[in-house]
C-alpha cells in the first residue's frame, strides 16, 4: 500500500506515511488568541491517529485581521507565557512522532467585521480595492457590504508589514518546535488575492503580470528560509484552476514555477473561497460504486496531473473529497500526488489512518469514511448566498473539533 510508505521532503523532513490531517479552522481560540489546553487536547488526539503529517488550522499573522474571532494569531512580540503555550501545543501534536506544521494566513478582504483588533470603521486590506462578491442578489450584495465592506488598496508599507508578519509567525513556529509552516495562498485569502488577476489590479512591482503578482509570496518564502534554515519545512496551499482554461492555466504554471524555485518543500492543491465555495461543501450523497468513488474523490486530480507534468519532482499534496482507501491509493498510484490531505473525516475520526485506512486487517471495501450530507435549515432555500451553506457545513465540523477539545467523542457523521 503506497499510502503507508514514508516520504522525505526536500527539507529532510520524513513523513512516516502519505496521509496528512489537513488544516481545518478550530474556531475555539480564547480571547488572547493563544493556543490553550483545548488545542493541546484536540491535537493530542490527532497525534494518536497514525497520521503522516498534521497541519494546524489557519493561524493568522495579524492581530488586526482575523478570519473569525476564534482564530489563533501570532503576536508581534510574544511573551514568555505565550511562547510556552505554543511549545506545549507543538509537543502535544508531535508527542508520538508525527511531524506537525502550522498553517499561516492573512484573510485580507475576507476578514469579517468584528474579527480582529481593529475599529469598526477600519477597512479591510487587499492588493486592490475590489469588493468581495457573494452573489448577484440584493441580499448577497448587502451582506458583502455590511460584513466585509470594500477593502482599501494596500500601500508598500502595508505589504512590507505583512511580509514581516509572515516571517515573524514562521520564526515563532520554529522556536516552538513545529517542523515547518504552510503558507495559505488559497481559498480567497490575502496571498491568493495577490496571485489572482481579478483581485490584484496593481501595476507596480506587486501586480500587472503573473510574476509580479507572485512577488509578495516569493519574498515571504525567501525570508522565512533565510531566517529559519534549510531543515525547516515550507509548504504552500494553492487553489486548483480549470485545466481547460489555457490562459489562466499558463499564468498559474508560471507562478508555480517561481514559487517552486523560491524554495518550497511541498505544494498543497485545494479549492473554494467565499466567492466560489462549492468545493467547501460536502457532496450531496455518498458514492455507491468503485467507478463513482474514484470520480468523486478526484476533486483536483486533473489539475494536479497538469502540475505534475510540468514539475515532476515537486512534492504534491491534494486535499478535497477523499473518503476511501481505494480512492486515496488510486490517486497516489497514478502519480498525480504524493500526499493525501484529509479534512472533515479527520474531525469525526481522529484516529482514521491507524484504525481504518492503514489498518491491513480491514478490507478495501470497508476502508472508508463516507459522511452524511448535512441537513441545512429550511430558511437556507430563501438565502441566495452559497457561501452561507458552505460556512454552516464548515462550522459543523469545527464543532466536532471543539467536542474533541473538551474530551467528548465527535458526533458520528458517517453515512
C-alpha positions as CSV (number, residue, x, y, z in Angstrom):
1,X,0.0,0.0,0.0
2,X,1.7,3.2,-1.2
3,X,-0.3,5.3,1.4
4,X,1.6,3.6,4.2
5,X,5.1,4.3,2.7
6,X,7.2,7.1,4.1
7,X,8.3,10.1,2.1
8,X,11.1,12.6,2.6
9,X,10.6,16.2,1.7
10,X,13.5,18.4,0.3
11,X,14.0,19.9,3.8
12,X,14.9,16.4,5.0
13,X,11.6,16.0,7.0
14,X,10.5,12.4,6.8
15,X,6.7,11.8,6.8
16,X,6.0,8.2,8.1
17,X,3.2,7.8,5.6
18,X,1.3,9.7,2.9
19,X,-1.8,10.7,4.9
20,X,-2.0,14.2,6.2
21,X,-4.5,15.7,8.5
22,X,-5.4,18.8,6.5
23,X,-5.9,22.3,8.0
24,X,-9.4,23.0,9.4
25,X,-10.5,26.0,11.4
26,X,-10.9,25.1,15.0
27,X,-12.7,28.3,15.9
28,X,-12.1,27.9,19.6
29,X,-9.2,30.2,20.5
30,X,-9.5,32.2,23.7
31,X,-9.7,36.0,23.8
32,X,-5.9,36.1,23.9
33,X,-5.8,34.1,20.6
34,X,-3.1,31.9,22.1
35,X,-3.4,28.1,21.9
36,X,-4.6,26.9,25.2
37,X,-5.4,23.5,26.8
38,X,-8.2,22.8,24.4
39,X,-5.8,22.9,21.5
40,X,-3.4,20.5,23.3
41,X,-6.2,18.0,23.9
42,X,-7.6,18.1,20.3
43,X,-4.2,17.9,18.7
44,X,-3.2,15.2,21.2
45,X,-6.0,13.1,19.8
46,X,-4.7,13.5,16.2
47,X,-1.3,12.7,17.5
48,X,-2.5,9.2,18.4
49,X,-4.0,8.7,14.9
50,X,-1.0,7.5,12.9
51,X,-1.0,10.4,10.5
52,X,2.0,11.1,8.3
53,X,1.7,14.8,8.9
54,X,-0.6,17.1,10.9
55,X,-1.4,20.6,9.7
56,X,-3.0,23.1,12.1
57,X,-5.9,25.2,11.3
58,X,-5.1,28.6,9.8
59,X,-3.1,30.8,12.2
60,X,-3.5,34.5,11.5
61,X,-0.3,36.6,11.3
62,X,-2.1,39.9,12.1
63,X,-4.0,40.8,15.2
64,X,-6.0,43.4,13.2
65,X,-7.4,41.0,10.6
66,X,-8.7,37.5,11.6
67,X,-10.7,35.1,9.6
68,X,-13.0,34.7,12.5
69,X,-13.0,35.6,16.2
70,X,-11.9,32.1,17.3
71,X,-8.6,32.1,15.3
72,X,-5.1,31.6,16.8
73,X,-2.8,34.6,16.0
74,X,0.9,35.0,16.1
75,X,1.7,38.2,18.2
76,X,4.4,40.6,17.1
77,X,6.1,40.3,20.5
78,X,5.1,37.1,22.2
79,X,5.5,36.9,26.0
80,X,7.3,34.1,27.7
81,X,3.9,32.6,28.6
82,X,2.7,32.7,25.0
83,X,5.9,31.1,23.9
84,X,5.4,28.3,26.4
85,X,1.8,27.7,25.3
86,X,3.0,27.4,21.7
87,X,5.7,24.9,22.8
88,X,3.1,22.9,24.6
89,X,0.9,22.9,21.5
90,X,3.8,21.6,19.4
91,X,4.8,19.0,21.9
92,X,1.2,17.7,22.3
93,X,0.8,17.5,18.5
94,X,4.1,15.7,17.9
95,X,4.2,13.5,21.1
96,X,4.0,10.2,19.1
97,X,6.4,11.2,16.3
98,X,4.1,12.7,13.7
99,X,5.6,15.9,12.3
100,X,3.3,19.0,12.6
101,X,3.2,22.2,10.5
102,X,1.4,25.4,11.3
103,X,-0.7,27.0,8.5
104,X,0.0,30.7,8.4
105,X,-2.7,33.0,6.9
106,X,-3.8,36.6,6.4
107,X,-7.5,36.9,5.4
108,X,-7.1,40.2,3.5
109,X,-10.5,41.3,2.3
110,X,-12.1,38.2,3.8
111,X,-11.8,39.4,7.4
112,X,-15.4,39.8,8.6
113,X,-16.5,42.7,10.8
114,X,-15.6,42.0,14.5
115,X,-12.8,39.6,13.7
116,X,-9.6,41.3,14.7
117,X,-8.4,44.1,16.9
118,X,-9.4,47.0,14.7
119,X,-12.1,49.6,14.9
120,X,-15.5,49.1,13.4
121,X,-14.9,51.6,10.7
122,X,-11.4,50.4,9.7
123,X,-11.4,48.9,6.2
124,X,-10.0,45.5,5.3
125,X,-6.8,45.5,3.2
126,X,-6.3,43.9,-0.2
127,X,-3.9,44.2,-3.2
128,X,-6.7,46.3,-4.8
129,X,-10.0,47.9,-3.7
130,X,-12.1,45.1,-5.1
131,X,-15.1,44.1,-3.0
132,X,-16.0,40.5,-2.2
133,X,-18.7,39.1,-4.5
134,X,-21.1,36.9,-2.6
135,X,-23.6,36.7,-5.4
136,X,-25.9,38.7,-7.7
137,X,-28.9,39.1,-5.4
138,X,-29.5,42.3,-3.4
139,X,-29.2,40.3,-0.2
140,X,-25.8,38.9,-1.2
141,X,-24.6,42.4,-2.2
142,X,-25.8,43.8,1.1
143,X,-24.2,41.0,3.1
144,X,-20.9,41.6,1.4
145,X,-21.0,45.3,2.0
146,X,-22.0,45.0,5.7
147,X,-19.9,42.0,6.7
148,X,-16.7,42.8,4.7
149,X,-17.0,46.2,3.1
150,X,-14.8,47.4,0.2
151,X,-11.2,46.9,1.1
152,X,-8.6,49.6,0.7
153,X,-5.6,49.1,-1.6
154,X,-2.5,48.2,0.3
155,X,0.4,50.6,0.4
156,X,4.0,49.5,0.0
157,X,4.3,49.9,3.8
158,X,1.3,47.6,4.3
159,X,2.9,45.0,2.1
160,X,6.2,45.2,3.9
161,X,4.4,44.8,7.2
162,X,2.5,41.7,6.0
163,X,5.8,40.1,4.8
164,X,7.4,40.8,8.2
165,X,4.3,39.3,9.9
166,X,4.5,36.0,8.0
167,X,8.2,35.8,8.7
168,X,7.7,36.5,12.4
169,X,5.0,33.9,12.6
170,X,7.3,31.3,11.0
171,X,10.1,32.1,13.4
172,X,7.7,31.8,16.4
173,X,6.5,28.5,15.0
174,X,10.1,27.3,14.5
175,X,11.1,28.3,18.0
176,X,8.1,26.4,19.4
177,X,9.3,23.2,17.9
178,X,6.9,22.7,14.9
179,X,8.6,21.2,11.9
180,X,7.5,23.9,9.4
181,X,4.8,26.1,8.1
182,X,2.3,26.1,5.2
183,X,1.5,29.5,3.6
184,X,-2.2,29.7,2.9
185,X,-2.4,31.1,-0.6
186,X,-5.8,29.5,-1.4
187,X,-9.5,30.0,-0.6
188,X,-9.5,33.7,-1.4
189,X,-7.3,34.8,1.4
190,X,-4.7,37.6,1.1
191,X,-1.9,35.7,-0.7
192,X,-4.4,34.2,-3.0
193,X,-5.8,37.7,-3.7
194,X,-2.3,38.8,-4.7
195,X,-1.9,35.9,-7.1
196,X,-5.2,36.5,-8.8
197,X,-5.6,38.7,-11.9
198,X,-9.2,39.5,-11.0
199,X,-8.4,40.6,-7.4
200,X,-5.0,42.1,-8.0
201,X,-5.3,45.1,-10.4
202,X,-2.0,46.7,-9.3
203,X,0.5,48.0,-11.9
204,X,3.6,48.3,-9.6
205,X,6.1,45.7,-8.5
206,X,3.4,43.6,-6.9
207,X,1.0,43.4,-9.8
208,X,0.5,43.6,-13.6
209,X,1.9,40.2,-14.6
210,X,1.9,36.7,-13.2
211,X,5.4,37.1,-11.9
212,X,4.8,40.4,-10.2
213,X,1.5,39.1,-8.7
214,X,3.7,36.4,-7.1
215,X,6.3,38.8,-5.7
216,X,4.9,39.0,-2.2
217,X,4.7,35.2,-1.9
218,X,8.3,34.9,-3.2
219,X,9.6,37.4,-0.7
220,X,7.9,35.7,2.2
221,X,9.3,32.3,1.2
222,X,12.9,33.6,0.8
223,X,12.8,35.5,4.1
224,X,11.5,32.5,6.0
225,X,14.1,30.2,4.5
226,X,16.9,32.7,5.3
227,X,15.8,33.1,8.9
228,X,14.9,29.5,9.8
229,X,17.4,27.4,7.8
230,X,17.2,24.6,5.2
231,X,15.7,22.0,7.6
232,X,12.6,24.0,8.3
233,X,9.8,22.8,6.0
234,X,7.9,25.4,4.0
235,X,4.8,24.4,2.1
236,X,2.2,26.4,0.2
237,X,-1.5,25.9,-0.4
238,X,-2.9,26.9,-3.8
239,X,-6.3,26.7,-5.4
240,X,-6.9,24.4,-8.3
241,X,-7.8,26.1,-11.6
242,X,-9.7,24.8,-14.6
243,X,-7.2,22.9,-16.7
244,X,-9.3,23.6,-19.8
245,X,-8.8,27.4,-19.4
246,X,-5.5,27.6,-21.1
247,X,-4.7,31.3,-20.5
248,X,-5.3,31.2,-16.7
249,X,-3.6,27.8,-16.5
250,X,-0.5,29.1,-18.2
251,X,-0.3,32.0,-15.8
252,X,-0.7,29.7,-12.8
253,X,2.0,27.3,-14.1
254,X,4.3,30.4,-14.4
255,X,3.6,31.3,-10.8
256,X,4.1,27.8,-9.5
257,X,7.5,27.7,-11.3
258,X,8.6,30.8,-9.5
259,X,7.2,29.6,-6.1
260,X,9.0,26.2,-6.6
261,X,12.3,27.9,-7.4
262,X,11.9,30.2,-4.3
263,X,12.4,27.1,-2.2
264,X,9.2,25.4,-1.1
265,X,9.2,21.8,0.1
266,X,5.7,20.8,-1.0
267,X,2.6,22.3,-2.6
268,X,-1.0,21.5,-1.5
269,X,-3.8,21.8,-4.1
270,X,-7.2,22.6,-2.8
271,X,-10.1,24.8,-3.8
272,X,-13.0,27.0,-2.8
273,X,-13.5,30.6,-1.5
274,X,-16.2,32.9,-0.3
275,X,-16.9,33.7,-3.9
276,X,-16.8,30.1,-5.1
277,X,-17.5,28.0,-2.1
278,X,-18.8,24.8,-3.8
279,X,-15.7,22.8,-3.0
280,X,-16.1,23.7,0.6
281,X,-19.4,21.8,0.8
282,X,-19.9,18.1,1.5
283,X,-21.2,16.1,-1.5
284,X,-24.9,15.6,-1.7
285,X,-24.7,11.8,-1.5
286,X,-22.0,9.2,-0.9
287,X,-20.7,7.3,-3.9
288,X,-22.1,3.9,-4.5
289,X,-19.7,2.2,-6.9
290,X,-16.0,1.9,-7.4
291,X,-16.1,4.0,-10.6
292,X,-18.2,6.8,-9.0
293,X,-16.0,6.7,-5.9
294,X,-12.8,7.3,-7.9
295,X,-14.5,10.1,-9.9
296,X,-16.0,11.7,-6.8
297,X,-12.7,11.6,-4.9
298,X,-10.7,13.2,-7.8
299,X,-11.7,16.8,-6.9
300,X,-8.5,18.3,-8.0
301,X,-6.5,15.5,-9.6
302,X,-6.8,16.8,-13.2
303,X,-5.1,20.0,-12.2
304,X,-2.6,18.0,-10.1
305,X,-1.7,15.9,-13.1
306,X,-1.1,19.0,-15.1
307,X,1.1,20.4,-12.4
308,X,3.0,17.1,-12.2
309,X,3.6,17.1,-16.0
310,X,5.4,20.5,-15.6
311,X,7.1,19.8,-12.3
312,X,7.8,16.1,-11.9
313,X,9.9,16.4,-8.8
314,X,7.6,18.8,-6.9
315,X,6.0,17.1,-3.8
316,X,2.3,17.5,-4.3
317,X,-0.5,17.1,-1.7
318,X,-4.1,17.0,-2.8
319,X,-6.9,17.8,-0.4
320,X,-10.6,17.5,-1.1
321,X,-13.1,14.7,-1.3
322,X,-11.0,11.7,-0.4
323,X,-13.2,9.2,1.6
324,X,-11.9,5.7,0.7
325,X,-8.7,3.8,0.8
326,X,-9.3,2.8,-2.8
327,X,-9.6,6.4,-3.9
328,X,-6.6,7.5,-2.0
329,X,-4.4,4.7,-3.2
330,X,-5.5,5.3,-6.8
331,X,-4.6,8.9,-6.6
332,X,-1.1,8.1,-5.2
333,X,-0.5,5.2,-7.7
334,X,-1.4,7.4,-10.6
335,X,1.5,9.7,-9.7
336,X,-0.8,12.8,-9.6
337,X,0.1,13.4,-6.0
338,X,2.5,12.3,-3.3
339,X,0.4,13.1,-0.2
340,X,-3.3,12.8,0.5
341,X,-4.9,15.6,2.6
342,X,-7.9,14.6,4.7
343,X,-10.0,17.2,6.4
344,X,-13.6,16.6,7.6
345,X,-13.2,12.8,8.1
346,X,-10.4,13.7,10.5
347,X,-12.7,15.8,12.5
348,X,-15.1,12.9,13.2
349,X,-12.5,10.1,13.2
350,X,-9.2,11.5,14.6
351,X,-7.6,8.0,14.5
352,X,-8.6,7.4,10.9
353,X,-5.2,6.3,9.5
354,X,-4.4,3.9,12.3
355,X,-7.9,2.4,12.8
356,X,-9.2,2.3,9.2
357,X,-7.2,3.4,6.1
358,X,-3.8,1.9,7.1
359,X,-5.2,-1.0,9.1
360,X,-4.4,-4.0,6.9
361,X,-7.0,-6.1,8.8
362,X,-9.7,-4.0,7.2
363,X,-10.6,-5.0,3.6
364,X,-10.5,-2.3,0.9
365,X,-14.3,-2.2,0.5
366,X,-14.7,-1.4,4.2
367,X,-11.8,1.0,4.5
368,X,-13.8,4.2,4.0
369,X,-15.4,7.1,5.9
370,X,-18.4,8.3,3.9
371,X,-20.0,11.3,5.6
372,X,-23.7,12.1,5.8
373,X,-24.8,15.2,3.9
374,X,-25.8,17.8,6.4
375,X,-29.4,18.8,6.6
376,X,-29.4,22.6,6.4
377,X,-32.1,24.8,7.9
378,X,-35.2,25.3,5.8
379,X,-34.6,29.1,5.6
380,X,-31.5,28.4,3.6
381,X,-33.5,27.9,0.4
382,X,-34.6,31.6,0.6
383,X,-31.0,32.8,1.0
384,X,-29.2,33.1,-2.3
385,X,-25.7,33.2,-0.8
386,X,-23.9,29.9,-1.5
387,X,-21.2,30.8,1.0
388,X,-23.7,30.6,3.9
389,X,-24.5,27.0,3.3
390,X,-20.8,26.1,2.9
391,X,-20.0,28.1,6.0
392,X,-22.6,26.2,8.0
393,X,-21.0,22.9,7.0
394,X,-17.6,24.1,7.9
395,X,-19.0,25.3,11.3
396,X,-20.4,21.8,11.9
397,X,-17.1,20.1,11.5
398,X,-15.4,22.8,13.6
399,X,-17.9,21.9,16.3
400,X,-16.7,18.3,16.2
401,X,-13.1,19.6,16.8
402,X,-14.5,21.6,19.7
403,X,-16.1,18.4,21.2
404,X,-12.7,16.6,20.9
405,X,-11.1,19.5,22.7
406,X,-13.3,19.1,25.8
407,X,-12.9,15.4,26.0
408,X,-16.1,14.4,24.2
409,X,-16.5,12.0,21.2
410,X,-17.4,13.6,17.9
411,X,-20.9,13.0,16.7
412,X,-20.9,10.0,14.4
413,X,-21.5,11.7,11.0
414,X,-20.8,8.7,8.8
415,X,-23.3,7.6,6.2
